Amino acid sequence: MVIDMSYKKAQILKTNTNRGMQFIAFSEDVLDHVDNYTVLQYGDAPNDMVETWTSTHVINQMQKYLKRMENNGRGEEDNLLSCKKLAHYACILNQKLREGK
C-alpha cells in the first residue's frame, strides 16, 4: 500500500471560517480516535484488516453506523463516537477509491 503523503498537511491546517474551525476540531477528535483506539485495537496499515476490504465493504460499514444512529438508537455518546468512525471510514474509502479498489 502506498500512502499519499499529502495527508501530512493535515497537521498544519488553518482556516478563517467557522465551518473550517468546526472541521479542524472534529478532525482532531477523529485523529485521536484513530491513533488511540482503532490502531491500538486493530493494527495499522498496511497490516490491519481493512487492507483486504474493497470500497464496497467500507461503504457497507458506513451504512451500518448510519443505520445504528437512526432514531438515536444507542444514545448521544455512542452517536458521537459513530461520527468519528464514519469520518475514519470516509478517509479509508477515499484511499480505496484512489487505488481503484
DOPA-629129 format. One record per atom (N, C-alpha, C): atom name; x, y, z; residue in three letters. Coordinates in Angstrom, 3 decimals. Atoms other than C-alpha are relative to their C-alpha. Example, Ala and Ser with C-alpha at 12.3 -4.5 7.8 and 13.67 -1.06 7.14 Angstrom:
<nodes>
+-------+----------+----------+----------+--------+
! atome !       c1 !       c2 !       c3 ! residu !
+-------+----------+----------+----------+--------+
!     N !    0.890 !   -1.190 !    0.000 !    ALA !
!    CA !   12.300 !   -4.500 !    7.800 !    ALA !
!     C !    0.900 !    1.200 !    0.000 !    ALA !
!     N !   -0.820 !   -1.190 !   -0.060 !    SER !
!    CA !   13.670 !   -1.060 !    7.140 !    SER !
!     C !   -0.770 !    1.090 !    0.730 !    SER !
+-------+----------+----------+----------+--------+
</nodes>
This chain:
<nodes>
+-------+----------+----------+----------+--------+
! atome !       c1 !       c2 !       c3 ! residu !
+-------+----------+----------+----------+--------+
!     N !    0.837 !   -1.181 !    0.000 !    MET !
!    CA !    0.000 !    0.000 !    0.000 !    MET !
!     C !    0.880 !    1.242 !    0.000 !    MET !
!     N !   -0.703 !   -1.270 !    0.059 !    VAL !
!    CA !    1.244 !    3.447 !   -0.891 !    VAL !
!     C !   -0.873 !    1.052 !    0.664 !    VAL !
!     N !    0.758 !   -1.044 !   -0.688 !    ILE !
!    CA !    0.165 !    6.243 !    1.423 !    ILE !
!     C !    0.356 !    1.341 !   -0.612 !    ILE !
!     N !   -0.167 !   -1.330 !    0.580 !    ASP !
!    CA !   -0.327 !    9.634 !   -0.160 !    ASP !
!     C !    0.457 !    0.949 !    1.105 !    ASP !
!     N !   -0.578 !   -0.832 !   -1.061 !    MET !
!    CA !    1.936 !   11.837 !    1.963 !    MET !
!     C !   -0.553 !    1.420 !    0.025 !    MET !
!     N !    0.609 !   -1.322 !   -0.067 !    SER !
!    CA !   -0.058 !   14.944 !    1.080 !    SER !
!     C !   -0.896 !    0.124 !    1.227 !    SER !
!     N !    0.795 !   -0.040 !   -1.210 !    TYR !
!    CA !   -2.136 !   13.954 !    4.105 !    TYR !
!     C !    0.777 !    0.610 !    1.164 !    TYR !
!     N !   -0.808 !   -0.637 !   -1.040 !    LYS !
!    CA !    0.767 !   15.250 !    6.208 !    LYS !
!     C !   -0.415 !    1.453 !    0.214 !    LYS !
!     N !    0.447 !   -1.387 !   -0.108 !    LYS !
!    CA !   -0.622 !   18.739 !    5.504 !    LYS !
!     C !   -1.056 !    0.178 !    1.077 !    LYS !
!     N !    1.079 !   -0.083 !   -0.972 !    ALA !
!    CA !   -3.461 !   17.939 !    7.907 !    ALA !
!     C !    0.481 !    0.525 !    1.350 !    ALA !
!     N !   -0.515 !   -0.437 !   -1.285 !    GLN !
!    CA !   -1.203 !   18.735 !   10.841 !    GLN !
!     C !    0.194 !    1.517 !    0.081 !    GLN !
!     N !   -0.199 !   -1.440 !   -0.015 !    ILE !
!    CA !   -0.912 !   22.384 !    9.805 !    ILE !
!     C !   -1.197 !    0.737 !   -0.601 !    ILE !
!     N !    1.192 !   -0.621 !    0.544 !    LEU !
!    CA !   -4.487 !   23.169 !    8.780 !    LEU !
!     C !   -0.268 !    1.338 !    0.684 !    LEU !
!     N !    0.384 !   -1.312 !   -0.506 !    LYS !
!    CA !   -5.521 !   26.791 !    9.150 !    LYS !
!     C !   -1.253 !    0.420 !   -0.734 !    LYS !
!     N !    1.229 !   -0.465 !    0.620 !    THR !
!    CA !   -8.822 !   28.461 !    8.439 !    THR !
!     C !   -0.384 !    1.358 !    0.567 !    THR !
!     N !    0.545 !   -1.258 !   -0.520 !    ASN !
!    CA !  -10.603 !   31.762 !    8.805 !    ASN !
!     C !   -1.524 !   -0.050 !   -0.028 !    ASN !
!     N !    1.451 !    0.147 !   -0.006 !    THR !
!    CA !  -14.138 !   30.341 !    8.728 !    THR !
!     C !   -0.455 !   -0.827 !    1.189 !    THR !
!     N !    0.560 !    0.787 !   -1.096 !    ASN !
!    CA !  -16.390 !   28.929 !   11.415 !    ASN !
!     C !   -0.120 !   -1.470 !   -0.377 !    ASN !
!     N !    0.109 !    1.391 !    0.433 !    ARG !
!    CA !  -17.062 !   25.786 !    9.370 !    ARG !
!     C !    1.380 !   -0.658 !   -0.043 !    ARG !
!     N !   -1.361 !    0.520 !    0.004 !    GLY !
!    CA !  -13.338 !   25.350 !    8.907 !    GLY !
!     C !    0.468 !   -0.324 !    1.405 !    GLY !
!     N !   -0.379 !    0.258 !   -1.395 !    MET !
!    CA !  -12.809 !   25.640 !   12.675 !    MET !
!     C !   -0.716 !   -1.237 !    0.533 !    MET !
!     N !    0.724 !    1.199 !   -0.413 !    GLN !
!    CA !  -15.536 !   23.044 !   13.260 !    GLN !
!     C !    0.683 !   -1.246 !   -0.564 !    GLN !
!     N !   -0.635 !    1.147 !    0.638 !    PHE !
!    CA !  -13.832 !   20.734 !   10.783 !    PHE !
!     C !    1.330 !   -0.333 !    0.665 !    PHE !
!     N !   -1.302 !    0.243 !   -0.622 !    ILE !
!    CA !  -10.394 !   21.155 !   12.350 !    ILE !
!     C !   -0.177 !   -0.629 !    1.378 !    ILE !
!     N !    0.246 !    0.571 !   -1.331 !    ALA !
!    CA !  -11.749 !   20.470 !   15.849 !    ALA !
!     C !   -0.461 !   -1.451 !   -0.121 !    ALA !
!     N !    0.492 !    1.356 !    0.206 !    PHE !
!    CA !  -13.617 !   17.398 !   14.595 !    PHE !
!     C !    1.116 !   -0.910 !   -0.499 !    PHE !
!     N !   -1.080 !    0.836 !    0.536 !    SER !
!    CA !  -10.619 !   16.157 !   12.629 !    SER !
!     C !    1.000 !   -0.357 !    1.089 !    SER !
!     N !   -0.881 !    0.326 !   -1.124 !    GLU !
!    CA !   -8.519 !   16.359 !   15.798 !    GLU !
!     C !   -0.599 !   -1.113 !    0.851 !    GLU !
!     N !    0.671 !    1.083 !   -0.734 !    ASP !
!    CA !  -11.121 !   14.200 !   17.586 !    ASP !
!     C !    0.116 !   -1.318 !   -0.749 !    ASP !
!     N !   -0.099 !    1.213 !    0.814 !    VAL !
!    CA !  -11.085 !   11.715 !   14.705 !    VAL !
!     C !    1.425 !   -0.541 !    0.051 !    VAL !
!     N !   -1.397 !    0.437 !   -0.060 !    LEU !
!    CA !   -7.280 !   11.604 !   14.693 !    LEU !
!     C !    0.306 !   -0.669 !    1.335 !    LEU !
!     N !   -0.188 !    0.609 !   -1.317 !    ASP !
!    CA !   -7.277 !   10.902 !   18.431 !    ASP !
!     C !   -0.650 !   -1.384 !    0.047 !    ASP !
!     N !    0.694 !    1.292 !    0.047 !    HIS !
!    CA !   -9.814 !    8.104 !   17.870 !    HIS !
!     C !    0.806 !   -1.023 !   -0.800 !    HIS !
!     N !   -0.772 !    0.917 !    0.851 !    VAL !
!    CA !   -7.723 !    6.585 !   15.066 !    VAL !
!     C !    1.277 !   -0.437 !    0.715 !    VAL !
!     N !   -1.302 !    0.312 !   -0.609 !    ASP !
!    CA !   -4.379 !    6.802 !   16.887 !    ASP !
!     C !   -0.116 !   -0.757 !    1.319 !    ASP !
!     N !    0.052 !    0.523 !   -1.362 !    ASN !
!    CA !   -5.544 !    5.884 !   20.391 !    ASN !
!     C !   -1.075 !   -1.047 !    0.246 !    ASN !
!     N !    0.989 !    1.064 !   -0.133 !    TYR !
!    CA !   -8.350 !    3.410 !   19.734 !    TYR !
!     C !    0.121 !   -0.996 !   -1.151 !    TYR !
!     N !    0.079 !    0.898 !    1.148 !    THR !
!    CA !   -8.565 !    1.999 !   16.237 !    THR !
!     C !    1.321 !   -0.729 !   -0.255 !    THR !
!     N !   -1.298 !    0.628 !    0.300 !    VAL !
!    CA !   -4.861 !    1.381 !   15.569 !    VAL !
!     C !    0.431 !   -0.903 !    1.149 !    VAL !
!     N !   -0.370 !    0.856 !   -1.134 !    LEU !
!    CA !   -4.312 !    0.031 !   19.080 !    LEU !
!     C !   -0.786 !   -1.306 !   -0.005 !    LEU !
!     N !    0.845 !    1.186 !   -0.024 !    GLN !
!    CA !   -7.215 !   -2.395 !   18.701 !    GLN !
!     C !    0.168 !   -0.888 !   -1.233 !    GLN !
!     N !    0.025 !    0.767 !    1.243 !    TYR !
!    CA !   -6.930 !   -3.432 !   15.053 !    TYR !
!     C !    1.321 !   -0.003 !   -0.771 !    TYR !
!     N !   -1.254 !   -0.091 !    0.716 !    GLY !
!    CA !   -3.389 !   -2.580 !   13.989 !    GLY !
!     C !   -0.017 !    1.154 !   -0.983 !    GLY !
!     N !   -0.180 !   -1.142 !    0.901 !    ASP !
!    CA !   -2.094 !   -0.076 !   11.457 !    ASP !
!     C !    0.224 !   -0.502 !   -1.423 !    ASP !
!     N !   -0.268 !    0.312 !    1.412 !    ALA !
!    CA !   -1.903 !   -0.036 !    7.674 !    ALA !
!     C !    1.502 !   -0.190 !   -0.176 !    ALA !
!     N !    0.760 !    0.859 !    0.907 !    PRO !
!    CA !   -0.718 !   -1.987 !    5.827 !    PRO !
!     C !   -0.340 !   -1.362 !    0.589 !    PRO !
!     N !    0.198 !    1.302 !   -0.632 !    ASN !
!    CA !   -1.255 !   -4.763 !    8.368 !    ASN !
!     C !   -1.327 !   -0.136 !    0.730 !    ASN !
!     N !    1.301 !    0.110 !   -0.652 !    ASP !
!    CA !   -4.832 !   -4.116 !    9.506 !    ASP !
!     C !   -0.998 !   -0.681 !   -0.925 !    ASP !
!     N !    0.969 !    0.779 !    0.773 !    MET !
!    CA !   -7.954 !   -5.933 !    8.354 !    MET !
!     C !   -0.617 !    0.785 !   -1.151 !    MET !
!     N !    0.641 !   -0.762 !    1.080 !    VAL !
!    CA !   -9.276 !   -3.069 !    6.210 !    VAL !
!     C !    0.819 !   -0.023 !   -1.286 !    VAL !
!     N !   -0.807 !    0.124 !    1.216 !    GLU !
!    CA !   -6.410 !   -3.633 !    3.772 !    GLU !
!     C !   -0.594 !   -1.014 !   -0.966 !    GLU !
!     N !    0.588 !    1.033 !    0.855 !    THR !
!    CA !   -8.297 !   -6.664 !    2.489 !    THR !
!     C !   -1.379 !    0.398 !   -0.529 !    THR !
!     N !    1.344 !   -0.423 !    0.385 !    TRP !
!    CA !  -11.572 !   -4.738 !    2.079 !    TRP !
!     C !    0.002 !    0.721 !   -1.339 !    TRP !
!     N !    0.243 !   -0.812 !    1.188 !    THR !
!    CA !  -12.951 !   -3.280 !   -1.122 !    THR !
!     C !   -0.742 !    1.263 !    0.434 !    THR !
!     N !    0.764 !   -1.212 !   -0.308 !    SER !
!    CA !  -14.608 !    0.113 !   -1.314 !    SER !
!     C !   -1.437 !   -0.358 !    0.378 !    SER !
!     N !    1.373 !    0.420 !   -0.332 !    THR !
!    CA !  -17.978 !   -1.700 !   -1.214 !    THR !
!     C !   -0.102 !   -0.431 !    1.451 !    THR !
!     N !    0.005 !    0.426 !   -1.402 !    HIS !
!    CA !  -17.095 !   -3.268 !    2.132 !    HIS !
!     C !    0.038 !    1.223 !    0.926 !    HIS !
!     N !   -0.088 !   -1.216 !   -0.819 !    VAL !
!    CA !  -16.170 !    0.150 !    3.543 !    VAL !
!     C !   -1.349 !    0.726 !   -0.001 !    VAL !
!     N !    1.318 !   -0.646 !    0.093 !    ILE !
!    CA !  -19.456 !    1.628 !    2.298 !    ILE !
!     C !   -1.013 !   -0.749 !    0.861 !    ILE !
!     N !    0.909 !    0.796 !   -0.843 !    ASN !
!    CA !  -21.333 !   -1.238 !    3.985 !    ASN !
!     C !    0.215 !    0.286 !    1.475 !    ASN !
!     N !   -0.288 !   -0.338 !   -1.400 !    GLN !
!    CA !  -19.575 !   -0.463 !    7.270 !    GLN !
!     C !   -0.553 !    1.384 !    0.346 !    GLN !
!     N !    0.530 !   -1.346 !   -0.231 !    MET !
!    CA !  -20.516 !    3.199 !    6.927 !    MET !
!     C !   -1.523 !   -0.040 !    0.138 !    MET !
!     N !    1.458 !    0.122 !   -0.069 !    GLN !
!    CA !  -24.138 !    2.254 !    6.288 !    GLN !
!     C !   -0.434 !   -0.610 !    1.327 !    GLN !
!     N !    0.306 !    0.616 !   -1.295 !    LYS !
!    CA !  -24.083 !    0.100 !    9.425 !    LYS !
!     C !   -0.048 !    1.056 !    1.104 !    LYS !
!     N !   -0.028 !   -1.030 !   -1.040 !    TYR !
!    CA !  -23.124 !    3.086 !   11.575 !    TYR !
!     C !   -1.087 !    1.050 !   -0.199 !    TYR !
!     N !    1.093 !   -0.934 !    0.254 !    LEU !
!    CA !  -25.617 !    5.401 !    9.881 !    LEU !
!     C !   -1.328 !   -0.595 !    0.452 !    LEU !
!     N !    1.232 !    0.677 !   -0.413 !    LYS !
!    CA !  -28.386 !    2.863 !   10.444 !    LYS !
!     C !   -0.107 !   -0.040 !    1.520 !    LYS !
!     N !   -0.027 !    0.068 !   -1.463 !    ARG !
!    CA !  -27.359 !    2.487 !   14.086 !    ARG !
!     C !   -0.405 !    1.342 !    0.617 !    ARG !
!     N !    0.279 !   -1.329 !   -0.540 !    MET !
!    CA !  -27.683 !    6.239 !   14.574 !    MET !
!     C !   -1.448 !    0.442 !   -0.207 !    MET !
!     N !    1.403 !   -0.373 !    0.237 !    GLU !
!    CA !  -31.233 !    6.394 !   13.234 !    GLU !
!     C !   -0.786 !   -0.064 !    1.297 !    GLU !
!     N !    0.854 !   -0.065 !   -1.198 !    ASN !
!    CA !  -33.706 !    7.374 !   15.932 !    ASN !
!     C !    0.799 !   -0.025 !    1.299 !    ASN !
!     N !   -0.836 !   -0.082 !   -1.202 !    ASN !
!    CA !  -30.806 !    7.904 !   18.380 !    ASN !
!     C !    0.119 !   -1.353 !    0.702 !    ASN !
!     N !    0.038 !    1.386 !   -0.469 !    GLY !
!    CA !  -30.568 !    4.118 !   18.751 !    GLY !
!     C !    0.807 !   -0.335 !    1.235 !    GLY !
!     N !   -0.845 !    0.378 !   -1.144 !    ARG !
!    CA !  -27.697 !    3.853 !   21.235 !    ARG !
!     C !    0.365 !    1.188 !    0.884 !    ARG !
!     N !   -0.233 !   -1.158 !   -0.848 !    GLY !
!    CA !  -27.697 !    7.323 !   22.717 !    GLY !
!     C !    0.999 !    0.985 !   -0.589 !    GLY !
!     N !   -0.791 !   -1.106 !    0.527 !    GLU !
!    CA !  -25.896 !   10.602 !   22.190 !    GLU !
!     C !    1.496 !   -0.288 !   -0.018 !    GLU !
!     N !   -1.445 !    0.260 !   -0.076 !    GLU !
!    CA !  -22.421 !    9.494 !   23.317 !    GLU !
!     C !    0.434 !   -0.991 !   -1.083 !    GLU !
!     N !   -0.343 !    0.980 !    1.025 !    ASP !
!    CA !  -22.429 !    6.469 !   21.018 !    ASP !
!     C !   -0.146 !    0.608 !   -1.396 !    ASP !
!     N !    0.164 !   -0.659 !    1.291 !    ASN !
!    CA !  -23.718 !    8.614 !   18.132 !    ASN !
!     C !    1.203 !    0.888 !   -0.320 !    ASN !
!     N !   -1.192 !   -0.825 !    0.216 !    LEU !
!    CA !  -20.791 !   10.996 !   18.596 !    LEU !
!     C !    1.197 !   -0.873 !   -0.379 !    LEU !
!     N !   -1.059 !    0.941 !    0.354 !    LEU !
!    CA !  -18.412 !    8.034 !   18.510 !    LEU !
!     C !   -0.203 !   -0.524 !   -1.423 !    LEU !
!     N !    0.288 !    0.470 !    1.355 !    SER !
!    CA !  -20.151 !    6.773 !   15.369 !    SER !
!     C !    0.399 !    1.041 !   -1.042 !    SER !
!     N !   -0.428 !   -1.055 !    0.930 !    CYS !
!    CA !  -19.481 !   10.145 !   13.712 !    CYS !
!     C !    1.503 !   -0.092 !   -0.258 !    CYS !
!     N !   -1.443 !    0.151 !    0.168 !    LYS !
!    CA !  -15.767 !    9.645 !   14.324 !    LYS !
!     C !    0.324 !   -1.215 !   -0.856 !    LYS !
!     N !   -0.222 !    1.209 !    0.778 !    LYS !
!    CA !  -15.925 !    6.120 !   12.933 !    LYS !
!     C !   -0.364 !    0.229 !   -1.462 !    LYS !
!     N !    0.409 !   -0.297 !    1.370 !    LEU !
!    CA !  -17.802 !    7.348 !    9.863 !    LEU !
!     C !    1.046 !    0.847 !   -0.713 !    LEU !
!     N !   -1.030 !   -0.850 !    0.608 !    ALA !
!    CA !  -15.174 !   10.014 !    9.240 !    ALA !
!     C !    1.242 !   -0.824 !   -0.339 !    ALA !
!     N !   -1.156 !    0.853 !    0.263 !    HIS !
!    CA !  -12.407 !    7.443 !    9.538 !    HIS !
!     C !   -0.276 !   -0.909 !   -1.193 !    HIS !
!     N !    0.362 !    0.837 !    1.150 !    TYR !
!    CA !  -14.247 !    5.114 !    7.149 !    TYR !
!     C !   -0.019 !    0.818 !   -1.291 !    TYR !
!     N !   -0.008 !   -0.850 !    1.198 !    ALA !
!    CA !  -14.699 !    8.041 !    4.722 !    ALA !
!     C !    1.428 !    0.189 !   -0.496 !    ALA !
!     N !   -1.402 !   -0.132 !    0.368 !    CYS !
!    CA !  -10.928 !    8.512 !    4.768 !    CYS !
!     C !    0.514 !   -1.288 !   -0.647 !    CYS !
!     N !   -0.409 !    1.291 !    0.562 !    ILE !
!    CA !  -10.366 !    4.801 !    4.145 !    ILE !
!     C !   -0.626 !   -0.189 !   -1.372 !    ILE !
!     N !    0.683 !    0.113 !    1.283 !    LEU !
!    CA !  -12.949 !    4.858 !    1.356 !    LEU !
!     C !    0.674 !    0.878 !   -1.049 !    LEU !
!     N !   -0.706 !   -0.903 !    0.910 !    ASN !
!    CA !  -11.218 !    7.839 !   -0.232 !    ASN !
!     C !    1.275 !   -0.657 !   -0.528 !    ASN !
!     N !   -1.238 !    0.667 !    0.407 !    GLN !
!    CA !   -7.948 !    5.892 !   -0.282 !    GLN !
!     C !   -0.284 !   -1.189 !   -0.902 !    GLN !
!     N !    0.363 !    1.150 !    0.832 !    LYS !
!    CA !   -9.620 !    2.750 !   -1.660 !    LYS !
!     C !   -0.387 !    0.455 !   -1.409 !    LYS !
!     N !    0.422 !   -0.502 !    1.308 !    LEU !
!    CA !  -11.224 !    4.765 !   -4.479 !    LEU !
!     C !    1.189 !    0.517 !   -0.809 !    LEU !
!     N !   -1.212 !   -0.470 !    0.684 !    ARG !
!    CA !   -7.887 !    6.426 !   -5.290 !    ARG !
!     C !    0.825 !   -1.157 !   -0.553 !    ARG !
!     N !   -0.757 !    1.191 !    0.398 !    GLU !
!    CA !   -6.348 !    2.954 !   -5.526 !    GLU !
!     C !   -0.792 !   -0.881 !   -0.967 !    GLU !
!     N !    0.827 !    0.796 !    0.900 !    GLY !
!    CA !   -9.200 !    1.662 !   -7.707 !    GLY !
!     C !   -0.524 !   -1.285 !    0.598 !    GLY !
!     N !    0.478 !    1.205 !   -0.704 !    LYS !
!    CA !  -10.356 !   -0.835 !   -5.103 !    LYS !
!     C !   -1.450 !    0.181 !    0.372 !    LYS !
+-------+----------+----------+----------+--------+
</nodes>
